[in-house]
């Protein structure tokens, strides 16, 4: 490890006394993952060997909902390329700079060749390393060491050359403890939201699950069509080559992609991109009102979420806007569509090409009698209100953590200056 110094890192300010500036190559080993042997394929059926791909990253964690698995008979061929609990991994090809920690559920998972794992840490805490690499300082260092004009890549030597600033190990652990407290609170709220949504789905099925299209319905019930009961609009994308219409900083309105829906929960608050007000006006982009259920119907079919403010979307997403004086609610249609088998809608072998906006508008659903709908909404609304409030709290915690992160990593804010009671 390099000697203590007071030089400034390229990104920012002088480092505090007692901190050192070094490189990842000095404090850990970077080992690449492994592609499957030729002729071998992943499977959806769960085995003891999950395979982590770049597509499985969800922010700074791994989404375990859609993992693919290595067949048992294939695993022994790539068994040297596994990750263990507490390993930090970085994506190095395609979408570069995604960072995640391996938890106990992914211990012994196989790792794609498009990622590296950081192991054999020396005088660096694994949690501190994770937070450093996710900070704006760490991301700057990752980008600085990326090569390639067309197909960008972060080579192993580039990973090794990443500058890192290290406080003494006890201070590293104290910094990580503060940031982990935010993550733990966020995870607790996210788990609570999952439980609440499961409760809402259970109540929905108890009230309405026994009635399907074609069944004899109770008095006052009927079959409706989405396009008749909701004002449905479809999103739009300005020309991608004209970059002036897009922004990754707050301006105009938030613009939803299918990936954004995948990263959201019941409610969507964040998007990766914004569209400028000029783009909205020039291309007549439909505005999605707050509290509107939206549905993906291209590429990835059937993803749902509810908007938390006026937003926009791309053309792969339908907006189910509530009509004036309707007794239907966004919560009802959200739960109804969640239980729908979208694969049964397509007349071709590929659901990707089988669903279009016309089919969405003509989609039939069972519409209960008005008083029953009102009673159901009265019962279900407090559950969704709690989910919404939790979602808002999660966003506040994330924003606070994101603000603290670069300050803690640069030494601008020291641990003894921070009151943990703020979490």
Buried (B, 14 or more C-beta within 10 A) or exposed (E): EEEEEEEEBEBBEEBBEEBBBBBBBBBBBBBBBBEBEEEBEBBEEEBEBBBBBBBBBBEBBBBBEEBBBBBEEBBEEBEEBBBEEBBBBBBBBEEBBBBBBBEEEBBBBBBBBBBBBBBEBEBBBBBBBBBBBBBBBBBBBBEEBBEEEEEBEBBBEBBBBBBBBBBEEEBBBBBBBBBBBBBEBBEEBBEEBEEBBEBBBEBBEEBBEEBEEEEEBEEEBEEBBBBEBBBBBBBBBBEEEEEEBBBEEEBBBBBBBBBBBBBBBBBBBBBEBBBBEEBBEEBEBBBBBEBBBBBBBBEBBBBBBBBBEEBBBBEBBBBBBBEEEEBBBBBBBBBBBBEBEBEEBBEEEEBEEBBEBEBBBEBEBBBBBEEBBEEBBEEBEEBBEBBBEBBBEBBEBBEEBEEBBBBBBBBEBBBEEBEEEEB
